Amino acid sequence: MRTALRTALAVTALVGTATASVVTATATAAGAATTAASSTANTCLATRTIPSVFGGWKVKLANSADSGASAELIDEKGHVVSTVDQSRTVDSAVGLRITGVLSAKPVFGQRSEGGPAPWKSTAFPALSADRTQTGTLVRTPRLDSRTTAQIFKVSAGHYQARVHRSGKLVRFIDAHGRAGAALFGSRTLVLNPDGTTVTWAGAKTSAAPKLGRYELADGAVVKLVKRAGVYGAQLTTGHGTFPVAYAQGRPVVQQDDVTLVVLGPDGTLSSHATGKTPKPPLYLGA
């Protein structure tokens, strides 16, 4: 772990003046639809609602970099009748299916009858290029007994990772010129743009903690702020103070020498320091 961390941090180690390693969110591209497509503040999720082949019903399509494509069949009263996703890609009873559920271009199919009735196909709303897995698989490290991470090389200085837990996709990370990260369960994973990774369990706050200053295991301090509904973090170490990094839809990373801090969109702070016993950031006050 220590060797891996030193290697990962060497890419952006700070000497004298602190600079931030930030994952910059980009806008989600959404294609044309029967009804208007929409994308949420999370740029790794694009949604679209279309009419169902059952009169008066509708289907909500969602394309997520973190969990793949899914579709909900909703009746006229707003009740979800059936859902298809990576766990179940076909529901023959109500004529729903997804082709390429974890691919770059998943397709939804529906029909009102069984047997030879033709499927009516609709493309899922598209994600931006940096939210769609590309590249060549280079390794698949095991993070714990249930979790693995597929690491893909896109180009020099650009790697992506797909995290699978119990066989299901649970997170997507893009590291293009700067580090990316994922928070899931008790674990944090940081992917560097050279393909190296750092992972740890625990050592994080609960979601939406108090705003203010937190002390990390190695004595560094991170300040949690919020602007226009978006959480931001500002790391201070012996080398100086980083600019504030805002988690707009995706986690952001700040790192200095042996210190790593990951901020999730929900305000969760997770930290790691080489040679120190992992522990959650300690609240110091406003």
Order of alpha helices (4+ residues) and beta strands (2+ residues): alpha-beta-beta-beta-beta-beta-beta-beta-beta-beta-beta-beta-beta-beta-beta-beta-beta-beta-beta-beta-beta-beta-beta-beta-beta-beta
